[in-house]
């Protein structure tokens, strides 16, 4: 080797070593060597694939949990992209870039995206598509993949798979070629959705459900006090349940979940309705900006201000660093209220009251519907649920069909007609 060749050879060796180091670090459960932006992510062991859900063995696709496939599954393009980036940036910067991009997507969404990646590569394996054609994937390949599921899955499922593939391309620096063919195939798939994939109308939490909780919960019990506070705030403030409770006692993350130390502001207007405000650090739409939850005192036994204050009093010994809706346990300690415990307690009471058992999102639907039926202007309801005008119109299309379920002694067909008229005006105003 001549002396002129040595610098190039050394540069090539350094680039290869950097790429190998990057791949080794990415193979760990979470990236190391950078600030732990995603340290709260669940450490999940990959599950054995179900029969018919296997995938061809490939060094590009190691056996990892679904939530790790975006980061761990590669293509020849991935290596060339990382090699190119590593010429300009050190490994630490590249890892941080990947971490920041990944943390923009919730873990549950990453799991859904991982399911789409699995289906896409299963399709490519069955058609003997070469690895270098899978990323960047051409428009006709993406469209053909979607068309292969026509009559088998809901259009929203296919759209989620495509969103995952698009993000996978972005994460690995690949251009996205999904254009006309893909759009047309996706539109066609929506026309042939099988009846088995069509979800029935999701019933809402009604005021009857809320009153059943008020009658059935034991307010001398710290756990039940926390349950009622969450139910009242979720219902009347149109919250997502995940904004108030945690999925597991071990998954509390102060940057995503509201803690007991959050500032709580109580306002008593001289000629208005008292209300309470607290800040949540993360929402599905605002991410790290969070949002203010505004609970107004209502003329109802389930009003969120009273329920919230009672929970804080009943569970006053909870540490400031704990989740906001934690409760005292019988052993003198405390525990965060989880989604599963909350829903199990609510549904037990609703079963005993001969009411429908419901899911977490039904609180947000029910609260928005109840406020509209009480004559609250749509703009105010949209503000309470933190919807933008267009987003609230999309949401209205989801709840419009369940309004007849509210026809009771207090809400007649005339009231529902009034709500429809108000929403027609809201639609015209925001075009």
C-alpha positions as CSV (number, residue, x, y, z in Angstrom):
1,X,0.0,0.0,0.0
2,X,1.3,3.4,-0.9
3,X,1.5,6.2,1.5
4,X,-1.2,8.0,-0.5
5,X,-3.6,5.1,0.1
6,X,-3.2,5.0,3.8
7,X,-5.4,8.0,4.8
8,X,-8.3,6.6,2.7
9,X,-7.9,3.2,4.1
10,X,-7.7,4.6,7.7
11,X,-10.8,6.7,7.1
12,X,-12.6,3.6,5.7
13,X,-11.6,1.6,8.7
14,X,-12.7,4.3,11.1
15,X,-16.1,4.6,9.4
16,X,-16.6,0.8,9.5
17,X,-15.7,0.8,13.2
18,X,-18.1,3.7,13.9
19,X,-20.9,1.9,12.0
20,X,-20.2,-1.3,13.9
21,X,-20.3,0.6,17.2
22,X,-23.6,2.3,16.3
23,X,-25.2,-1.0,15.4
24,X,-23.9,-2.6,18.6
25,X,-25.4,0.2,20.7
26,X,-28.7,0.1,18.8
27,X,-28.8,-3.6,19.6
28,X,-29.1,-2.9,23.3
29,X,-32.5,-2.6,25.0
30,X,-32.2,1.2,24.8
31,X,-29.5,3.5,23.4
32,X,-26.6,4.3,25.8
33,X,-24.0,7.0,25.7
34,X,-26.6,9.8,25.5
35,X,-28.9,11.3,28.0
36,X,-31.7,8.8,28.8
37,X,-34.5,10.5,26.9
38,X,-36.4,7.2,26.6
39,X,-35.4,5.6,29.9
40,X,-39.1,5.3,30.9
41,X,-39.8,2.9,28.1
42,X,-40.9,-0.6,29.0
43,X,-38.3,-3.4,28.9
44,X,-40.3,-6.1,27.2
45,X,-39.1,-9.5,26.1
46,X,-40.1,-10.5,22.6
47,X,-42.9,-13.0,22.4
48,X,-42.9,-16.2,20.4
49,X,-44.7,-15.5,17.1
50,X,-48.2,-17.1,16.8
51,X,-48.7,-19.7,14.1
52,X,-49.1,-18.0,10.8
53,X,-47.4,-14.8,12.1
54,X,-43.8,-16.0,11.6
55,X,-41.2,-14.1,9.5
56,X,-38.2,-15.3,7.5
57,X,-35.0,-15.2,9.5
58,X,-32.8,-12.3,8.5
59,X,-29.9,-10.4,10.0
60,X,-31.8,-7.2,9.0
61,X,-34.7,-8.2,11.3
62,X,-33.6,-9.6,14.7
63,X,-36.1,-11.1,17.1
64,X,-37.2,-8.1,19.2
65,X,-40.4,-6.7,20.8
66,X,-42.7,-4.9,18.4
67,X,-41.9,-1.5,20.0
68,X,-38.2,-2.0,19.1
69,X,-38.6,-2.9,15.5
70,X,-38.5,0.7,14.2
71,X,-35.0,1.1,15.7
72,X,-33.6,-2.4,15.3
73,X,-35.0,-3.5,11.9
74,X,-32.9,-2.3,9.0
75,X,-32.3,-2.5,5.3
76,X,-29.2,-2.1,3.2
77,X,-30.2,1.6,2.9
78,X,-29.9,1.9,6.7
79,X,-26.2,1.0,6.7
80,X,-25.4,3.4,3.8
81,X,-27.3,6.2,5.5
82,X,-25.6,5.7,8.9
83,X,-22.2,5.4,7.2
84,X,-22.9,8.8,5.4
85,X,-24.1,10.5,8.6
86,X,-21.1,9.2,10.6
87,X,-18.7,10.9,8.2
88,X,-20.0,14.2,9.6
89,X,-21.2,13.4,13.1
90,X,-19.8,11.4,16.0
91,X,-21.6,8.3,17.2
92,X,-23.0,10.1,20.3
93,X,-24.7,12.7,18.1
94,X,-26.2,10.1,15.8
95,X,-27.6,8.1,18.8
96,X,-29.1,11.3,20.2
97,X,-30.8,12.1,16.9
98,X,-32.3,8.6,16.8
99,X,-33.4,8.9,20.4
100,X,-35.1,12.3,19.9
101,X,-36.9,11.0,16.8
102,X,-38.1,7.8,18.6
103,X,-39.3,9.7,21.7
104,X,-41.6,11.7,19.4
105,X,-43.7,8.5,19.1
106,X,-45.5,7.0,22.1
107,X,-44.5,3.4,23.1
108,X,-48.0,2.1,22.3
109,X,-47.8,3.7,18.9
110,X,-44.4,2.2,18.3
111,X,-45.8,-1.2,19.1
112,X,-48.6,-0.6,16.5
113,X,-46.0,0.6,14.0
114,X,-44.0,-2.5,14.7
115,X,-47.0,-4.7,13.8
116,X,-47.2,-2.9,10.4
117,X,-43.5,-3.5,9.8
118,X,-44.0,-7.2,10.5
119,X,-46.9,-7.4,8.0
120,X,-45.0,-5.5,5.4
121,X,-41.9,-7.8,5.5
122,X,-44.1,-10.9,5.6
123,X,-45.6,-9.7,2.4
124,X,-42.2,-8.9,0.9
125,X,-40.9,-12.4,1.9
126,X,-43.9,-14.1,0.3
127,X,-43.1,-12.2,-3.0
128,X,-39.4,-12.6,-2.8
129,X,-38.8,-8.9,-2.7
130,X,-35.1,-8.1,-2.4
131,X,-33.9,-6.4,0.8
132,X,-32.7,-3.3,-1.1
133,X,-36.2,-2.8,-2.6
134,X,-37.9,-2.7,0.8
135,X,-36.4,0.7,1.7
136,X,-36.9,3.0,0.1
137,X,-40.1,1.1,-0.9
138,X,-41.5,2.1,-4.4
139,X,-45.0,3.3,-4.7
140,X,-46.2,0.2,-6.4
141,X,-44.9,-2.1,-3.7
142,X,-46.6,-0.1,-0.9
143,X,-49.8,0.0,-2.9
144,X,-49.7,-3.7,-3.6
145,X,-49.1,-4.4,0.1
146,X,-52.2,-2.4,1.0
147,X,-54.3,-4.0,-1.7
148,X,-53.4,-7.5,-0.4
149,X,-55.3,-6.7,2.7
150,X,-58.5,-5.5,0.9
151,X,-61.6,-7.1,2.5
152,X,-59.5,-8.3,5.5
153,X,-58.8,-5.3,7.7
154,X,-60.2,-1.9,8.5
155,X,-58.8,1.1,6.5
156,X,-57.6,2.6,9.8
157,X,-55.5,-0.4,10.4
158,X,-53.8,-0.1,7.0
159,X,-53.3,3.6,7.5
160,X,-51.6,2.9,10.8
161,X,-49.3,0.4,9.1
162,X,-48.4,3.0,6.4
163,X,-47.7,5.6,9.1
164,X,-45.3,3.1,10.7
165,X,-43.6,2.4,7.4
166,X,-43.3,6.1,6.7
167,X,-41.8,6.7,10.1
168,X,-39.4,3.8,9.6
169,X,-38.2,5.3,6.4
170,X,-37.7,8.7,8.1
171,X,-35.8,7.2,11.0
172,X,-33.4,5.5,8.6
173,X,-33.0,8.5,6.2
174,X,-34.9,6.9,3.3
175,X,-37.2,8.9,1.0
176,X,-40.9,8.1,1.0
177,X,-42.3,7.2,-2.4
178,X,-45.9,6.5,-1.3
179,X,-47.9,8.7,-3.7
180,X,-50.8,8.2,-6.2
181,X,-50.9,4.5,-6.3
182,X,-50.8,4.1,-2.5
183,X,-53.5,6.8,-2.0
184,X,-55.8,5.1,-4.5
185,X,-55.3,1.7,-3.1
186,X,-55.9,2.9,0.5
187,X,-59.1,4.6,-0.7
188,X,-60.2,1.4,-2.4
189,X,-59.5,-0.6,0.7
190,X,-61.8,1.6,2.7
191,X,-64.7,0.6,0.4
192,X,-64.4,-3.1,1.0
193,X,-63.9,-3.2,4.8
194,X,-65.2,-6.5,6.2
195,X,-68.1,-6.3,8.6
196,X,-66.1,-8.1,11.2
197,X,-63.6,-5.2,11.2
198,X,-66.2,-2.5,11.7
199,X,-66.4,-1.5,15.3
200,X,-69.8,-1.2,16.9
201,X,-70.8,2.2,18.2
202,X,-68.8,2.8,21.4
203,X,-71.3,3.7,24.1
204,X,-70.6,6.7,26.3
205,X,-70.4,7.1,30.0
206,X,-73.7,8.8,30.8
207,X,-74.7,10.8,33.8
208,X,-76.5,7.7,35.0
209,X,-73.1,5.9,35.1
210,X,-71.7,8.8,37.0
211,X,-74.5,8.8,39.6
212,X,-74.1,5.1,40.0
213,X,-70.5,5.6,40.9
214,X,-71.5,8.3,43.4
215,X,-73.9,5.9,45.1
216,X,-71.7,2.8,44.8
217,X,-68.3,4.0,45.9
218,X,-67.3,4.1,49.5
219,X,-65.9,7.5,50.2
220,X,-64.4,6.4,53.5
221,X,-62.0,4.4,51.4
222,X,-59.0,6.2,50.0
223,X,-58.9,4.1,46.8
224,X,-62.6,4.8,46.0
225,X,-62.0,8.5,46.6
226,X,-59.2,8.5,44.0
227,X,-61.5,6.5,41.6
228,X,-64.3,9.0,41.9
229,X,-62.0,12.0,41.5
230,X,-60.5,10.5,38.2
231,X,-64.0,9.6,36.9
232,X,-65.4,13.1,37.6
233,X,-62.4,14.9,36.1
234,X,-62.2,12.6,33.1
235,X,-66.0,13.0,32.4
236,X,-66.6,16.7,33.0
237,X,-63.2,17.9,31.7
238,X,-63.3,15.6,28.7
239,X,-59.9,14.1,29.5
240,X,-58.2,11.1,28.0
241,X,-57.8,8.5,30.8
242,X,-54.1,8.2,30.2
243,X,-53.7,11.9,31.1
244,X,-54.8,11.1,34.7
245,X,-53.7,7.5,35.6
246,X,-50.7,5.3,34.8
247,X,-50.7,1.9,33.0
248,X,-48.7,0.3,35.7
249,X,-47.2,1.2,39.1
250,X,-43.7,0.8,37.6
251,X,-44.3,3.0,34.6
252,X,-44.8,6.4,36.3
253,X,-42.7,9.0,34.5
254,X,-42.9,12.6,35.8
255,X,-42.3,14.1,32.3
256,X,-45.4,12.3,31.0
257,X,-47.7,11.8,34.1
258,X,-49.1,14.4,36.4
259,X,-47.6,14.3,39.9
260,X,-48.9,15.4,43.3
261,X,-46.5,18.3,43.2
262,X,-48.2,19.9,40.2
263,X,-49.4,23.5,41.0
264,X,-53.1,23.6,41.8
265,X,-54.9,26.9,41.4
266,X,-58.4,27.4,42.9
267,X,-60.4,30.4,41.6
268,X,-63.5,31.8,43.2
269,X,-64.9,34.6,41.0
270,X,-67.2,37.1,42.8
271,X,-70.0,36.6,40.3
272,X,-69.1,33.4,38.5
273,X,-68.5,29.7,38.8
274,X,-65.6,28.5,41.1
275,X,-63.1,26.4,39.2
276,X,-59.8,24.5,39.8
277,X,-56.9,24.4,37.4
278,X,-54.0,21.9,37.4
279,X,-51.3,21.3,34.7
280,X,-50.6,17.9,33.1
281,X,-47.1,17.6,31.6
282,X,-47.9,15.6,28.4
283,X,-50.8,15.2,26.0
284,X,-51.3,13.2,22.8
285,X,-51.4,16.4,20.7
286,X,-49.2,18.9,22.6
287,X,-46.6,16.4,23.8
288,X,-44.1,18.1,26.2
289,X,-46.0,21.4,26.3
290,X,-48.8,19.6,28.3
291,X,-52.1,21.3,29.0
292,X,-54.1,22.9,31.8
293,X,-57.1,20.9,33.0
294,X,-59.9,23.2,34.1
295,X,-62.5,21.7,36.4
296,X,-65.6,23.8,37.0
297,X,-68.0,23.4,39.9
298,X,-71.4,22.2,38.6
299,X,-74.8,21.7,40.1
300,X,-74.4,18.0,40.3
301,X,-73.2,15.5,43.0
302,X,-70.5,14.3,40.6
303,X,-69.0,17.8,40.0
304,X,-65.2,17.5,39.5
305,X,-64.2,20.3,41.9
306,X,-65.7,18.6,45.0
307,X,-64.5,15.1,43.9
308,X,-61.0,16.4,43.3
309,X,-60.7,18.3,46.6
310,X,-62.1,15.3,48.5
311,X,-59.5,13.0,46.9
312,X,-56.7,15.4,47.9
313,X,-58.0,15.5,51.5
314,X,-58.5,11.7,51.8
315,X,-55.0,11.1,50.4
316,X,-53.2,14.0,51.9
317,X,-50.2,12.0,53.1
318,X,-49.1,11.0,49.5
319,X,-45.5,12.2,48.7
320,X,-45.3,15.1,46.3
321,X,-43.2,13.0,43.8
322,X,-46.0,10.4,43.5
323,X,-48.7,10.4,40.8
324,X,-51.5,12.9,41.4
325,X,-54.2,10.3,41.8
326,X,-52.3,8.0,44.2
327,X,-54.1,6.6,47.2
328,X,-53.3,5.3,50.7
329,X,-53.1,1.5,51.1
330,X,-54.2,-0.6,54.0
331,X,-50.5,-1.1,55.0
332,X,-50.0,2.6,55.6
333,X,-48.1,3.0,52.3
334,X,-49.4,4.4,49.0
335,X,-49.9,3.2,45.4
336,X,-50.6,5.0,42.1
337,X,-54.1,4.4,40.6
338,X,-53.7,2.4,37.4
339,X,-56.0,2.3,34.4
340,X,-56.9,-1.4,35.0
341,X,-57.7,-0.9,38.7
342,X,-59.8,2.2,37.9
343,X,-61.8,0.5,35.1
344,X,-62.3,-2.7,37.1
345,X,-63.8,-0.7,40.0
346,X,-66.1,1.4,37.8
347,X,-67.3,-1.6,35.8
348,X,-68.0,-3.6,39.0
349,X,-70.3,-0.9,40.2
350,X,-71.9,-0.5,36.8
351,X,-72.6,-4.2,36.6
352,X,-74.3,-4.1,40.0
353,X,-76.4,-1.2,38.8
354,X,-77.3,-3.1,35.5
355,X,-75.5,-0.5,33.4
356,X,-73.2,-1.2,30.5
357,X,-69.5,-1.9,31.2
358,X,-67.4,0.6,29.4
359,X,-63.8,1.5,28.5
360,X,-61.6,4.5,29.3
361,X,-62.2,6.6,26.2
362,X,-66.0,6.5,26.9
363,X,-65.5,9.1,29.6
364,X,-64.3,11.7,27.0
365,X,-67.1,10.8,24.6
366,X,-69.7,10.9,27.4
367,X,-68.5,14.1,28.9
368,X,-68.5,16.0,25.6
369,X,-72.0,14.7,24.8
370,X,-73.3,15.6,28.3
371,X,-72.0,19.1,28.1
372,X,-73.5,19.6,24.6
373,X,-76.9,18.3,25.8
374,X,-76.8,20.7,28.7
375,X,-76.6,23.6,26.3
376,X,-72.9,24.3,26.7
377,X,-71.8,26.0,23.4
378,X,-69.7,23.8,21.1
379,X,-66.8,26.3,21.2
380,X,-66.7,25.9,25.0
381,X,-66.9,22.1,24.8
382,X,-64.1,22.1,22.3
383,X,-62.0,24.3,24.6
384,X,-62.7,22.0,27.6
385,X,-61.6,18.9,25.7
386,X,-58.7,20.8,24.1
387,X,-59.8,20.2,20.6
388,X,-59.1,22.6,17.7
389,X,-62.2,23.4,15.7
390,X,-61.5,21.0,12.9
391,X,-60.5,18.2,15.3
392,X,-63.7,18.8,17.3
393,X,-65.7,18.5,14.1
394,X,-64.1,15.1,13.4
395,X,-64.8,14.1,17.0
396,X,-68.4,15.2,16.6
397,X,-68.9,12.8,13.7
398,X,-67.9,10.0,16.1
399,X,-70.3,11.0,18.9
400,X,-73.2,12.2,16.7
401,X,-74.5,8.6,16.3
402,X,-74.5,7.9,20.0
403,X,-76.6,10.9,21.1
404,X,-79.9,8.9,20.9
405,X,-78.5,6.8,23.7
406,X,-79.0,9.9,25.9
407,X,-82.7,10.1,25.4
408,X,-83.9,9.9,29.0
409,X,-86.3,11.8,31.2
410,X,-83.9,14.8,31.2
411,X,-82.7,14.7,27.6
412,X,-85.5,14.5,25.1
413,X,-85.4,14.3,21.3
414,X,-86.0,18.1,21.3
415,X,-82.7,18.6,23.2
416,X,-80.9,16.4,20.8
417,X,-82.3,18.4,17.9
418,X,-81.0,21.5,19.6
419,X,-77.5,20.1,19.8
420,X,-77.6,19.1,16.2
421,X,-78.6,22.6,15.3
422,X,-75.8,24.1,17.4
423,X,-73.3,21.8,15.7
424,X,-74.6,22.7,12.3
425,X,-73.9,26.3,13.1
426,X,-70.5,25.4,14.5
427,X,-69.7,23.5,11.3
428,X,-70.7,26.4,9.1
429,X,-68.7,28.9,11.1
430,X,-65.5,26.9,10.8
431,X,-66.3,25.8,7.2
